[in-house]
């Protein structure tokens, strides 16, 4: 079903790309756009994850550069019965995270320094379990390809608006086509938001809670991230809004409504669902030495290259 959804999404994006080509250059422009879209679809399948990671300046880490964080991902991946993904850190003060990759065998997870510095170990575990759930559900293929194609459509629309379209084409739109071009960029973003079902976030919350074993760890993290995300700007995300749906919490400012066109469900609704799940599982706020609700964040612990992290046990060690 996930592959069918991806195929439908790619078909819709390709059709929109061709429509932009038609407005710019008539039938010839549409055919060129078709060829470009076909090539981009293939390129996106194999390289969209690398592009998104590069877009956010993510740097890969290992047991030497981030021993405790990588150990946590390894433990969570084992519990999820997933191959070990590549692990990245983004130098960004906004607490947030995302997963990417075309399949579980070629996946990556990325967290911001803001997330690792401001959340407790339990909360970070809940967040990263959520991201691994996206990988296990094969959501990442849809998310990464969508982000790449939506960005390309927006750039093509801006290109057409800058040059005013091809006034000599006989597509019958002329100036109207140029005006339509001005709304294609937000339209593309809307298509992305509608195509990616928000139910995947609820499903990833549920599976992530099961992976880490404690729904309230993730519930606590969602509350903290949501509060901080609206106060701390993520400039890379603001410049690349088509990637907003990839993050665990919308990184763009002002996105609070749980409506048809929002990329994420309301955080309050997600927390309520996790609380209900915690009651069903009989799970409280279990921890590695303190409550997920109250344990103090350990600033800098996740990026330490040695020192006091060397002797600490892994999350379930």
Backbone bond lengths (Angstrom), bond angles and torsions (degrees), N, CA, C in turn:
res aa  C-N    CA-C-N  psi(-1)  N-CA   C-N-CA  omega(-1)  CA-C   N-CA-C  phi
1 X - - - 1.463 - - 1.518 110.94 -
2 X 1.370 116.88 -37.14 1.452 120.22 178.89 1.519 111.45 -64.00
3 X 1.347 117.06 -38.86 1.459 119.76 179.65 1.528 110.55 -70.04
4 X 1.338 117.92 -36.16 1.456 120.94 176.80 1.525 110.28 -63.89
5 X 1.342 116.85 -43.21 1.459 121.21 178.01 1.520 110.83 -61.21
6 X 1.338 116.28 -41.30 1.460 119.90 178.32 1.520 111.33 -63.30
7 X 1.347 117.18 -41.84 1.463 120.84 179.53 1.526 110.98 -62.60
8 X 1.329 117.36 -42.34 1.466 120.95 178.22 1.522 110.66 -63.09
9 X 1.317 115.72 -42.65 1.456 120.56 179.61 1.526 111.26 -61.90
10 X 1.338 116.25 -46.04 1.463 120.05 179.73 1.524 111.08 -63.21
11 X 1.334 116.81 -38.81 1.461 120.24 178.66 1.525 110.57 -62.83
12 X 1.334 116.82 -42.87 1.455 120.56 178.94 1.517 111.92 -64.87
13 X 1.324 116.95 -42.70 1.457 120.77 178.56 1.526 111.12 -64.69
14 X 1.333 115.75 -39.82 1.464 119.57 178.74 1.521 111.03 -64.29
15 X 1.334 117.11 -41.39 1.462 120.88 178.18 1.529 111.18 -62.11
16 X 1.324 116.87 -41.32 1.456 120.49 178.12 1.519 110.94 -65.56
17 X 1.328 115.68 -39.62 1.466 120.47 178.09 1.528 110.46 -61.94
18 X 1.339 116.05 -41.98 1.470 120.46 178.56 1.524 111.46 -66.46
19 X 1.325 116.68 -36.01 1.466 119.72 178.59 1.518 110.84 -63.53
20 X 1.321 116.38 -39.71 1.462 119.83 176.53 1.527 109.90 -63.15
21 X 1.337 116.49 -43.40 1.463 120.06 177.88 1.516 112.01 -60.62
22 X 1.332 117.58 -38.27 1.455 121.38 178.71 1.523 111.14 -65.35
23 X 1.329 117.02 -41.38 1.457 120.40 178.84 1.523 111.47 -66.36
24 X 1.319 116.46 -31.01 1.464 120.21 -179.21 1.520 112.80 -81.54
25 X 1.335 116.96 -40.14 1.460 118.67 -172.10 1.507 115.45 -141.32
26 X 1.319 119.05 23.67 1.456 120.70 178.61 1.520 111.40 66.48
27 X 1.344 115.90 -150.60 1.466 119.60 -177.22 1.515 112.48 -65.10
28 X 1.348 114.88 -36.50 1.462 117.67 177.44 1.516 111.62 -62.42
29 X 1.329 116.00 -42.68 1.459 120.47 178.18 1.512 111.71 -64.38
30 X 1.339 116.68 -35.40 1.455 120.60 179.74 1.519 110.66 -66.97
31 X 1.336 117.18 -39.96 1.457 120.10 179.71 1.526 111.30 -68.38
32 X 1.340 115.30 -39.47 1.467 118.68 176.47 1.523 110.19 -62.33
33 X 1.344 115.85 -42.65 1.463 120.41 179.31 1.521 110.68 -62.74
34 X 1.342 117.29 -36.70 1.456 120.55 178.69 1.522 111.00 -62.33
35 X 1.334 116.06 -45.44 1.462 120.30 179.22 1.526 110.72 -63.71
36 X 1.353 115.56 -44.55 1.457 119.88 179.04 1.520 110.82 -62.45
37 X 1.340 116.63 -42.85 1.463 120.83 -179.35 1.521 111.26 -63.20
38 X 1.334 116.75 -41.12 1.461 119.99 179.14 1.531 110.55 -61.50
39 X 1.339 115.08 -44.99 1.461 119.05 178.19 1.517 112.10 -64.66
40 X 1.345 115.88 -37.82 1.459 119.92 -179.23 1.523 111.67 -69.31
41 X 1.343 115.99 -36.33 1.461 119.23 177.32 1.527 111.19 -60.22
42 X 1.342 114.97 -44.47 1.465 119.69 179.06 1.526 110.43 -66.05
43 X 1.331 115.50 -44.83 1.465 120.17 179.92 1.519 110.52 -62.49
44 X 1.334 117.07 -42.18 1.458 121.45 -178.12 1.526 111.31 -63.77
45 X 1.335 115.96 -39.01 1.460 119.26 -179.27 1.519 110.90 -58.23
46 X 1.336 115.68 -41.23 1.460 119.83 -175.22 1.522 113.71 -91.20
47 X 1.340 118.58 -25.14 1.460 119.76 -169.35 1.522 116.05 -127.92
48 X 1.334 119.37 -1.71 1.463 119.93 -174.86 1.526 111.93 -62.12
49 X 1.341 117.32 -33.84 1.458 119.27 179.21 1.521 111.12 -63.91
50 X 1.335 116.36 -42.11 1.465 120.08 179.11 1.523 110.52 -63.88
51 X 1.335 116.58 -38.98 1.458 120.50 -179.26 1.519 111.14 -64.68
52 X 1.323 117.43 -43.83 1.464 120.66 -178.56 1.522 110.61 -66.89
53 X 1.331 117.34 -42.61 1.461 120.50 178.42 1.528 110.69 -62.69
54 X 1.329 116.25 -40.19 1.457 120.37 178.24 1.525 111.06 -67.23
55 X 1.319 116.54 -37.08 1.454 122.65 -179.83 1.527 111.08 -57.70
56 X 1.336 116.13 -35.12 1.458 120.88 -178.45 1.523 112.90 -100.53
57 X 1.327 117.08 10.67 1.455 120.84 177.22 1.510 112.89 60.32
58 X 1.333 117.11 33.34 1.465 121.08 -177.58 1.524 110.01 -71.86
59 X 1.326 115.62 136.67 1.464 120.75 178.31 1.528 109.05 -113.46
60 X 1.316 115.66 135.65 1.455 119.81 -178.38 1.525 110.16 -75.80
61 X 1.329 115.38 140.33 1.466 120.64 179.43 1.525 109.07 -124.37
62 X 1.329 114.91 162.11 1.462 120.66 179.82 1.522 109.20 -140.25
63 X 1.317 116.46 -167.63 1.459 120.69 -177.12 1.529 112.49 -65.23
64 X 1.315 117.23 -21.74 1.457 119.94 179.10 1.520 111.49 -80.62
65 X 1.331 116.80 -44.07 1.463 120.53 -175.52 1.522 113.95 -86.35
66 X 1.333 118.15 -27.09 1.476 121.26 179.19 1.528 108.53 -147.18
67 X 1.322 117.93 67.93 1.471 121.29 -171.17 1.522 114.53 -59.23
68 X 1.340 118.09 -44.66 1.459 119.77 -174.68 1.528 111.07 -71.69
69 X 1.319 116.70 -40.55 1.466 120.68 -179.67 1.520 110.67 -66.02
70 X 1.325 117.33 -46.06 1.459 121.09 179.89 1.520 110.69 -64.79
71 X 1.332 116.74 -38.30 1.462 120.21 177.19 1.529 110.71 -62.22
72 X 1.316 116.82 -39.30 1.457 120.57 178.02 1.530 110.69 -62.26
73 X 1.334 117.16 -46.02 1.471 120.65 -179.63 1.522 109.94 -62.33
74 X 1.307 116.34 -39.43 1.466 120.59 179.43 1.525 110.79 -62.25
75 X 1.325 117.27 -43.78 1.464 121.72 178.81 1.531 110.90 -64.23
76 X 1.325 116.03 -44.76 1.466 120.36 -179.57 1.525 111.28 -64.97
77 X 1.329 116.81 -42.28 1.462 120.82 179.39 1.527 110.60 -61.93
78 X 1.330 116.55 -39.10 1.467 120.14 178.16 1.526 110.60 -64.30
79 X 1.332 116.37 -42.16 1.457 120.04 178.62 1.528 111.21 -65.25
80 X 1.334 116.93 -32.37 1.466 121.37 179.25 1.523 112.25 -84.32
81 X 1.334 116.67 -4.45 1.467 122.32 -177.04 1.531 110.62 58.60
82 X 1.334 114.13 48.48 1.458 122.08 179.32 1.525 110.02 -120.44
83 X 1.328 117.93 152.31 1.468 119.71 170.99 1.527 109.00 -62.94
84 X 1.301 117.27 152.84 1.457 121.20 179.07 1.529 109.55 -65.35
85 X 1.346 118.78 119.44 1.468 119.59 178.37 1.521 110.72 -79.32
86 X 1.311 116.66 164.59 1.453 120.53 170.20 1.530 107.54 -71.58
87 X 1.319 116.61 147.69 1.463 121.77 -174.68 1.523 109.57 -118.46
88 X 1.336 115.83 131.03 1.458 121.74 -177.50 1.527 110.56 -128.79
89 X 1.317 115.50 153.33 1.465 122.62 173.88 1.525 107.83 -125.80
90 X 1.331 115.55 135.78 1.466 122.27 177.48 1.526 108.84 -107.54
91 X 1.315 116.52 129.91 1.466 120.32 177.96 1.525 108.56 -78.84
92 X 1.323 115.82 87.33 1.457 122.34 -176.78 1.522 108.32 -147.44
93 X 1.331 119.08 130.30 1.463 120.98 -176.35 1.528 114.16 -71.81
94 X 1.342 117.57 -18.86 1.462 119.21 -179.98 1.525 109.93 -75.73
95 X 1.321 119.40 126.50 1.468 120.00 177.54 1.524 110.64 -69.51
96 X 1.327 117.12 121.52 1.458 121.12 -179.22 1.529 108.63 -170.40
97 X 1.334 115.81 171.71 1.462 120.97 -179.42 1.517 109.24 -163.35
98 X 1.330 116.02 157.67 1.458 120.65 173.29 1.523 109.74 -152.28
99 X 1.326 115.08 166.02 1.466 122.29 174.59 1.516 108.22 -120.85
100 X 1.307 116.59 154.02 1.458 120.66 -179.50 1.527 109.29 -151.33
101 X 1.326 116.55 170.06 1.460 121.47 -179.75 1.514 111.89 123.72
102 X 1.340 116.24 149.78 1.463 120.16 -174.14 1.526 113.10 -78.20
103 X 1.339 117.94 -19.70 1.462 121.18 178.53 1.535 108.24 -163.09
104 X 1.336 117.84 169.84 1.472 119.66 -178.57 1.519 114.29 -59.58
105 X 1.327 116.96 -26.22 1.470 119.94 -179.46 1.528 111.62 -78.12
106 X 1.329 117.54 -15.93 1.474 121.44 -179.13 1.526 109.38 -132.11
107 X 1.318 115.83 52.64 1.459 121.13 -174.37 1.524 111.63 -109.26
108 X 1.324 114.47 161.91 1.461 121.38 176.47 1.517 109.07 -145.77
109 X 1.311 116.28 148.49 1.460 121.66 173.33 1.522 107.41 -120.81
110 X 1.331 115.62 144.69 1.458 120.69 -178.12 1.518 109.71 -136.25
111 X 1.314 116.39 135.57 1.459 122.76 177.71 1.522 108.81 -128.30
112 X 1.321 116.42 148.54 1.461 120.47 178.19 1.524 110.16 -83.07
113 X 1.321 115.23 157.96 1.465 119.55 174.68 1.526 109.66 -63.19
114 X 1.336 116.85 -30.90 1.454 120.21 177.09 1.515 111.89 -61.18
115 X 1.324 116.95 -39.15 1.464 120.98 178.10 1.525 110.57 -66.21
116 X 1.317 116.33 -47.68 1.460 120.97 -175.01 1.519 112.67 -70.42
117 X 1.320 117.31 -27.08 1.463 120.61 -178.21 1.517 113.85 -89.47
118 X 1.326 118.42 -20.19 1.462 119.89 -172.31 1.521 114.54 -112.17
119 X 1.325 118.39 -13.77 1.458 120.95 -179.52 1.521 110.89 -105.71
120 X 1.336 115.85 156.57 1.460 120.95 176.57 1.526 109.32 -75.58
121 X 1.322 115.69 169.45 1.468 120.04 179.15 1.518 110.66 -59.89
122 X 1.328 116.58 -41.72 1.456 120.46 -178.22 1.529 110.76 -62.94
123 X 1.320 116.30 -42.42 1.460 120.56 -179.19 1.528 110.79 -67.70
124 X 1.325 116.96 -41.26 1.470 119.67 176.64 1.524 110.23 -61.45
125 X 1.321 116.87 -40.46 1.466 120.33 178.60 1.524 110.59 -61.83
126 X 1.328 116.93 -41.90 1.461 120.03 177.99 1.519 112.53 -62.08
127 X 1.327 115.83 -41.95 1.465 120.93 179.44 1.526 111.05 -64.44
128 X 1.313 116.92 -47.73 1.453 119.99 -176.62 1.528 111.72 -70.57
129 X 1.337 117.39 -29.59 1.460 120.20 173.86 1.529 109.89 -65.08
130 X 1.328 116.89 -38.15 1.467 121.54 175.41 1.531 110.77 -59.92
131 X 1.332 116.33 -43.53 1.472 119.80 -179.64 1.523 111.37 -67.20
132 X 1.312 117.00 -37.80 1.464 119.97 176.21 1.523 110.79 -66.22
133 X 1.325 117.10 -31.04 1.461 120.44 176.27 1.524 110.64 -63.75
134 X 1.335 117.24 -38.34 1.470 120.20 175.48 1.530 110.69 -60.44
135 X 1.320 116.12 -40.27 1.465 120.33 178.84 1.521 110.05 -65.13
136 X 1.316 116.66 -45.95 1.463 121.17 -178.64 1.533 110.86 -63.30
137 X 1.339 116.95 -34.44 1.468 121.68 179.58 1.524 113.18 -84.58
138 X 1.345 117.20 0.57 1.468 122.92 -178.84 1.530 112.30 62.16
139 X 1.321 117.33 26.63 1.464 120.74 175.99 1.518 111.92 -70.48
140 X 1.325 116.74 -27.99 1.461 120.26 -170.88 1.521 112.85 -64.97
141 X 1.322 118.37 -30.89 1.457 120.69 178.40 1.524 109.75 -62.37
142 X 1.322 116.33 -48.98 1.455 120.57 178.77 1.513 111.07 -62.29
143 X 1.317 117.40 -43.31 1.453 121.95 -175.63 1.521 112.45 -64.70
144 X 1.329 117.03 -44.77 1.462 119.50 -175.91 1.520 112.12 -73.65
145 X 1.328 117.88 -41.59 1.458 120.06 179.18 1.523 110.63 -66.20
146 X 1.318 116.56 -39.86 1.458 120.61 178.41 1.517 111.09 -60.18
147 X 1.320 116.36 -45.47 1.457 120.40 -179.27 1.528 110.91 -60.69
148 X 1.320 117.57 -42.82 1.463 121.44 -178.63 1.518 111.87 -66.39
149 X 1.341 117.10 -48.34 1.457 120.42 -177.48 1.529 111.96 -68.79
150 X 1.317 117.06 -38.92 1.460 119.65 179.13 1.527 110.48 -63.53
151 X 1.326 116.44 -40.18 1.457 119.80 176.61 1.516 111.87 -63.22
152 X 1.332 116.37 -40.28 1.473 120.23 178.88 1.521 111.39 -65.11
153 X 1.332 117.08 -40.80 1.463 120.85 178.82 1.518 110.52 -63.08
154 X 1.321 116.51 -42.47 1.463 120.57 178.92 1.521 110.96 -62.22
155 X 1.336 117.01 -42.24 1.462 119.66 178.87 1.522 111.58 -64.53
156 X 1.336 116.86 -40.69 1.460 120.12 179.05 1.517 110.91 -65.33
157 X 1.344 116.26 -39.25 1.456 120.03 177.79 1.527 111.04 -63.35
158 X 1.328 117.20 -42.46 1.461 121.15 177.79 1.519 111.21 -64.65
159 X 1.324 116.43 -37.41 1.464 121.35 177.48 1.529 109.65 -60.91
160 X 1.326 116.42 -46.50 1.455 120.50 -179.88 1.507 112.46 -65.18
161 X 1.332 118.04 -37.19 1.454 121.35 179.23 1.524 110.45 -68.24
162 X 1.347 116.34 -35.94 1.466 120.40 -178.75 1.523 111.33 -66.94
163 X 1.351 115.55 -41.96 1.455 119.48 -177.79 1.531 112.82 -91.58
164 X 1.335 116.54 -4.10 1.450 119.29 176.49 1.499 114.59 74.10
165 X 1.318 117.75 14.18 1.459 120.25 179.13 1.513 111.59 75.58
166 X 1.306 117.09 175.37 1.451 123.06 177.85 1.517 108.44 -94.35
167 X 1.310 117.97 99.87 1.457 121.53 -175.34 1.521 112.79 -68.97
168 X 1.336 116.04 -13.57 1.456 118.82 -178.95 1.515 112.49 -92.55
169 X 1.346 117.16 -3.51 1.450 117.13 179.39 1.516 109.02 -75.61
170 X 1.323 116.00 159.97 1.460 120.33 -176.35 1.518 111.32 -110.33
171 X 1.322 115.83 40.88 1.453 118.38 -179.53 1.520 112.57 -81.02
172 X 1.340 117.12 -7.26 1.448 119.98 174.59 1.511 114.45 87.14
173 X 1.361 117.61 -1.74 1.449 119.74 -177.37 1.522 112.43 -98.97
174 X 1.351 117.23 -42.55 1.449 120.62 179.23 1.510 112.74 55.39
175 X 1.330 114.51 -126.26 1.459 120.30 -177.13 1.523 111.44 -63.16
176 X 1.329 116.69 -32.92 1.463 120.14 178.75 1.529 109.97 -61.36
177 X 1.341 114.67 -38.99 1.458 118.65 178.25 1.519 111.76 -61.42
178 X 1.335 116.29 -39.02 1.461 119.77 178.45 1.520 111.13 -65.59
179 X 1.330 116.87 -40.01 1.457 120.21 177.66 1.529 110.47 -63.73
180 X 1.350 115.48 -42.76 1.456 119.37 178.14 1.527 110.82 -60.44
181 X 1.343 115.02 -34.39 1.455 119.73 179.99 1.528 111.63 -60.01
182 X 1.329 115.49 -31.45 1.459 120.00 -177.39 1.529 111.97 -66.82
183 X 1.338 116.69 -23.17 1.458 118.37 -179.11 1.527 112.53 -102.52
184 X 1.346 116.16 -0.80 1.462 118.38 -177.74 1.527 112.83 -67.56
185 X 1.338 116.68 -35.70 1.463 118.34 -179.44 1.530 111.56 -61.56
186 X 1.345 119.19 -53.76 1.469 117.41 176.21 1.517 112.98 -64.13
187 X 1.339 116.93 -30.09 1.458 119.69 177.18 1.521 110.23 -64.29
188 X 1.333 116.15 -41.20 1.463 119.50 178.70 1.523 110.56 -61.56
189 X 1.332 115.45 -42.19 1.463 118.89 178.13 1.529 110.80 -62.22
190 X 1.323 116.34 -39.05 1.458 120.16 179.19 1.519 111.20 -65.64
191 X 1.342 116.26 -39.50 1.458 120.07 177.50 1.521 110.33 -61.10
192 X 1.329 115.55 -41.77 1.463 119.76 178.03 1.523 110.00 -59.80
193 X 1.327 116.03 -47.86 1.457 120.22 -176.74 1.524 112.05 -63.66
194 X 1.339 116.41 -37.83 1.457 119.59 -179.23 1.525 111.61 -76.75
195 X 1.343 116.40 -34.65 1.462 120.45 -176.47 1.526 111.70 -71.12
196 X 1.326 115.63 -36.10 1.464 119.13 179.38 1.520 108.07 -88.12
197 X 1.287 116.63 104.84 1.463 121.70 -176.90 1.520 111.07 -62.61
198 X 1.331 115.06 131.53 1.457 119.11 178.96 1.526 112.11 -68.07
199 X 1.332 116.52 -14.65 1.464 118.91 178.94 1.525 111.53 -63.31
200 X 1.362 117.53 -22.52 1.458 119.45 -179.92 1.530 110.54 -64.25
201 X 1.351 117.24 -28.13 1.458 119.16 178.25 1.528 110.40 -69.86
202 X 1.320 117.02 -42.29 1.457 119.66 176.60 1.530 110.75 -62.42
203 X 1.338 115.99 -41.51 1.466 119.37 179.87 1.522 111.00 -65.29
204 X 1.348 116.19 -40.71 1.467 119.49 178.83 1.525 110.83 -68.67
205 X 1.332 117.59 -35.16 1.464 120.29 175.18 1.527 110.14 -61.04
206 X 1.321 115.98 -46.20 1.467 120.46 -177.33 1.525 111.26 -64.80
207 X 1.338 116.04 -49.69 1.463 118.78 -179.41 1.518 110.93 -66.80
208 X 1.342 117.51 -38.82 1.454 120.66 178.59 1.519 111.82 -61.06
209 X 1.342 115.93 -40.56 1.459 119.94 177.85 1.519 110.99 -63.72
210 X 1.326 116.44 -36.85 1.457 120.19 178.33 1.530 111.17 -70.17
211 X 1.323 116.19 -34.81 1.468 119.78 179.81 1.528 110.81 -65.57
212 X 1.336 116.95 -47.72 1.469 119.00 -178.81 1.522 112.13 -83.89
213 X 1.339 116.69 -15.85 1.458 120.80 175.13 1.515 115.42 86.91
214 X 1.353 117.70 -3.25 1.453 120.86 -176.12 1.537 110.00 -139.34
215 X 1.323 118.98 96.87 1.473 121.17 -179.78 1.523 113.61 -56.91
216 X 1.345 117.53 -32.23 1.453 119.34 -175.78 1.524 113.15 -72.61
217 X 1.323 118.01 -19.08 1.461 119.11 172.93 1.529 109.60 -62.85
218 X 1.326 115.83 -47.00 1.464 120.14 179.58 1.520 110.67 -69.54
219 X 1.328 117.91 -39.55 1.462 120.79 179.60 1.530 110.62 -59.32
220 X 1.333 116.65 -44.91 1.456 121.13 178.54 1.527 111.07 -62.84
221 X 1.337 116.28 -42.08 1.469 120.69 179.96 1.530 111.45 -64.15
222 X 1.332 117.16 -42.43 1.462 120.36 -179.73 1.527 111.04 -60.16
223 X 1.329 116.66 -41.54 1.461 119.58 178.77 1.516 111.97 -62.28
224 X 1.325 116.43 -44.16 1.467 120.08 -179.83 1.525 112.02 -66.67
225 X 1.335 115.75 -44.59 1.468 119.47 -177.29 1.517 110.18 -65.35
226 X 1.324 117.19 -43.04 1.457 120.75 -178.62 1.524 111.39 -60.88
227 X 1.321 116.96 -43.49 1.471 120.20 178.98 1.519 111.41 -63.18
228 X 1.328 116.13 -42.70 1.466 119.82 -176.91 1.525 112.26 -74.40
229 X 1.345 116.96 -33.98 1.466 120.16 -174.59 1.519 112.15 -63.18
230 X 1.331 117.44 -28.65 1.459 120.43 -179.63 1.524 112.40 -88.08
231 X 1.327 116.24 -5.41 1.459 120.77 178.67 1.524 112.63 -108.62
232 X 1.341 115.88 -28.62 1.472 120.82 -178.18 1.526 108.84 -110.56
233 X 1.325 119.02 114.33 1.467 120.35 -177.37 1.520 112.78 -70.77
234 X 1.324 115.41 147.13 1.460 123.15 173.06 1.520 106.10 -113.06
235 X 1.314 116.31 94.08 1.459 120.35 -171.21 1.525 112.32 -65.10
236 X 1.346 117.50 -35.47 1.466 119.41 177.58 1.521 110.84 -61.84
237 X 1.325 116.72 -41.45 1.458 120.31 178.77 1.520 111.10 -68.14
238 X 1.333 117.33 -37.66 1.467 120.34 178.98 1.527 110.59 -63.03
239 X 1.332 116.39 -33.62 1.461 120.80 178.56 1.529 112.44 -80.70
240 X 1.328 116.79 -17.50 1.472 122.10 -179.24 1.525 109.78 -132.25
241 X 1.343 117.51 65.48 1.470 120.46 -173.73 1.521 114.31 -62.92
242 X 1.337 117.52 -20.44 1.471 119.60 -179.91 1.521 112.27 -66.90
243 X 1.345 117.38 -14.05 1.463 120.54 179.53 1.527 112.71 -95.32
244 X 1.329 117.67 0.29 1.465 121.16 -174.02 1.523 112.50 -59.42
245 X 1.349 116.61 -33.61 1.460 119.81 -176.33 1.526 113.06 -68.93
246 X 1.336 117.71 -12.30 1.454 120.76 -178.10 1.524 112.75 -77.31
247 X 1.328 117.52 -25.08 1.462 121.42 -173.88 1.526 111.46 -80.46
248 X 1.327 115.72 158.74 1.462 120.17 -179.60 1.526 111.28 -67.98
249 X 1.342 117.03 -32.13 1.464 123.72 172.96 1.526 107.02 -129.29
250 X 1.316 117.34 138.67 1.466 120.82 -179.21 1.529 110.08 -52.67
251 X 1.336 117.83 119.71 1.467 120.37 -177.02 1.522 113.90 -81.01
252 X 1.337 117.43 -6.71 1.462 120.94 -177.89 1.525 110.41 -84.24
253 X 1.299 116.44 148.63 1.462 120.64 -179.53 1.523 110.48 -74.39
254 X 1.328 116.07 145.07 1.454 121.80 173.31 1.508 116.48 82.61
255 X 1.334 119.14 5.83 1.460 120.25 -179.46 1.517 109.56 -94.91
256 X 1.349 117.74 97.45 1.449 121.72 -175.04 1.524 112.91 -124.67
257 X 1.334 118.45 -19.29 1.458 120.53 -170.69 1.517 112.43 -84.09
258 X 1.324 115.53 138.93 1.460 122.05 177.83 1.526 107.66 -94.11
259 X 1.343 116.51 73.01 1.456 119.89 -177.14 1.518 110.60 -122.42
260 X 1.327 115.95 -175.86 1.463 121.38 -173.63 1.519 112.62 -59.33
261 X 1.337 117.33 -32.88 1.452 119.93 -171.97 1.520 113.96 -101.90
262 X 1.305 119.18 5.10 1.453 120.84 178.18 1.522 109.62 -81.08
263 X 1.317 115.97 149.59 1.460 120.18 -177.66 1.520 112.25 -80.79
264 X 1.317 117.57 -20.92 1.462 121.69 -178.03 1.531 109.75 -132.48
265 X 1.328 116.74 149.40 1.465 119.20 171.08 1.530 109.73 -66.06
266 X 1.324 116.53 161.44 1.464 119.99 176.09 1.526 109.62 -60.85
267 X 1.318 116.04 136.31 1.461 120.62 -178.42 1.526 111.35 -58.57
268 X 1.327 116.74 -37.92 1.464 120.11 179.53 1.523 111.09 -59.63
269 X 1.333 116.80 -39.60 1.468 120.78 179.10 1.526 111.08 -66.52
270 X 1.322 116.49 -38.94 1.460 120.45 179.86 1.528 110.60 -67.12
271 X 1.328 116.10 -42.16 1.461 119.84 179.11 1.528 110.57 -64.32
272 X 1.331 116.76 -40.54 1.464 120.21 178.72 1.523 110.82 -62.14
273 X 1.336 116.77 -40.78 1.465 120.51 178.98 1.529 110.59 -65.20
274 X 1.323 116.73 -38.01 1.458 120.33 179.27 1.532 111.40 -69.50
275 X 1.307 117.28 -36.43 1.464 120.15 176.65 1.526 110.26 -63.62
276 X 1.337 115.46 -41.98 1.466 118.96 178.06 1.523 110.38 -63.76
277 X 1.331 116.16 -39.29 1.462 120.17 178.50 1.526 110.74 -65.48
278 X 1.326 116.85 -38.54 1.463 120.66 179.21 1.522 110.56 -61.48
279 X 1.325 116.95 -38.92 1.466 120.14 178.22 1.526 110.82 -66.59
280 X 1.338 115.87 -39.05 1.462 119.84 179.06 1.522 111.05 -66.22
281 X 1.335 116.21 -38.72 1.458 120.73 -178.24 1.523 111.80 -81.88
282 X 1.346 116.53 -13.26 1.461 119.67 -175.20 1.499 111.16 69.55
283 X 1.352 116.26 26.78 1.467 121.25 -177.10 1.512 109.61 -102.49
284 X 1.285 116.79 132.14 1.451 121.28 176.04 1.502 110.69 -97.22
285 X 1.297 117.26 -141.42 1.460 121.74 179.85 1.498 111.01 -100.77
286 X 1.337 116.82 43.67 1.455 120.90 -178.20 1.512 112.82 -49.74
287 X 1.324 117.65 162.58 1.457 118.35 -169.73 1.516 111.73 -157.62
288 X 1.337 112.92 -174.26 1.457 121.19 171.71 1.533 108.12 -110.59
289 X 1.276 116.29 48.44 1.467 118.30 178.09 1.509 113.65 122.07
290 X 1.341 119.02 7.09 1.455 121.35 178.81 1.502 109.81 178.06
291 X 1.329 116.99 165.56 1.463 121.27 -179.63 1.505 110.31 -69.94
292 X 1.344 115.79 141.42 1.464 120.18 176.23 1.505 110.77 -62.85
293 X 1.319 117.62 -22.19 1.450 121.10 -179.32 1.531 111.16 -81.54
294 X 1.331 116.16 -27.42 1.456 117.68 -169.65 1.513 114.74 -123.92
295 X 1.318 118.74 -12.42 1.463 119.05 -175.59 1.518 110.36 -63.87
296 X 1.313 116.86 140.30 1.456 121.45 -174.79 1.516 110.77 -76.20
297 X 1.338 117.38 137.93 1.455 119.98 176.08 1.532 110.23 -62.61
298 X 1.305 115.34 148.95 1.456 120.41 179.23 1.516 108.34 -109.10
299 X 1.299 116.92 96.29 1.452 121.34 -173.76 1.516 110.97 -62.09
300 X 1.316 115.42 126.68 1.452 121.46 174.32 1.503 116.38 78.14
301 X 1.340 118.76 -2.57 1.465 120.07 -173.39 1.516 112.43 -63.69
302 X 1.316 117.46 -30.61 1.456 120.61 -172.14 1.526 112.76 -78.93
303 X 1.328 117.57 -22.85 1.455 118.65 -177.05 1.520 112.79 -105.20
304 X 1.331 116.47 4.79 1.451 120.57 179.62 1.534 109.90 -63.72
305 X 1.287 117.34 133.55 1.461 120.48 -178.55 1.526 112.43 -89.61
306 X 1.284 116.34 6.86 1.464 119.05 -179.74 1.503 108.96 170.26
307 X 1.324 116.02 -127.15 1.453 120.05 173.76 1.515 112.35 54.61
308 X 1.384 115.02 -130.71 1.453 118.95 -171.82 1.513 113.26 -74.17
309 X 1.328 119.99 -8.76 1.456 120.14 178.30 1.524 111.96 -84.53
310 X 1.309 116.79 -15.80 1.458 119.17 -171.80 1.518 112.61 -63.37
311 X 1.347 116.88 -33.94 1.446 118.74 -176.46 1.499 114.98 -94.72
312 X 1.328 118.54 0.95 1.451 119.83 -177.84 1.507 111.88 -79.01
313 X 1.319 116.00 146.79 1.446 121.03 177.12 1.522 109.55 -77.59
314 X 1.346 116.26 158.00 1.456 120.97 174.07 1.508 109.58 -67.45
315 X 1.337 118.18 174.65 1.436 123.51 -174.93 1.528 114.00 -52.00
316 X 1.324 117.93 -38.45 1.459 120.16 -178.84 1.538 109.87 -123.43
317 X 1.335 114.81 26.53 1.455 119.45 -174.34 1.514 113.37 -74.22
